Amino acid sequence: MWENAFVAWHAIEDPWILERKLIGDVALPLNLEMNKTHAFHVVLSELRRIARENARSLPVWTA
């Protein structure tokens, strides 16, 4: 990620409007909620389900 990730921000009054536009125009496979038609949606949903199950099977640590 260090070599390939880039982060920028732009403050706007109604960010949800821009968010929907960007998600509609750009392929963002990690955003499952508003990207159900992306080809990766089924695969990632299953991987997240498996990860949740695995996490729930881990022992609970108490301090």
FENJO-V692865 format. One record per backbone hydrogen bond with DSSP energy under -0.5 kcal/mol. CO is the residue of the C=O (numbers start at 1). NH is the residue of the N-H. If there is no record, write none. Layout:
co,nh
CO,NH
CO,NH
This chain:
co,nh
1,5
14,17
14,18
15,19
16,20
17,21
18,22
19,23
20,24
21,25
22,26
26,28
28,31
30,32
32,35
35,38
38,41
40,44
41,45
42,46
43,47
44,48
45,49
46,50
47,51
48,52
49,53
50,54
51,55
52,56
53,57
55,58
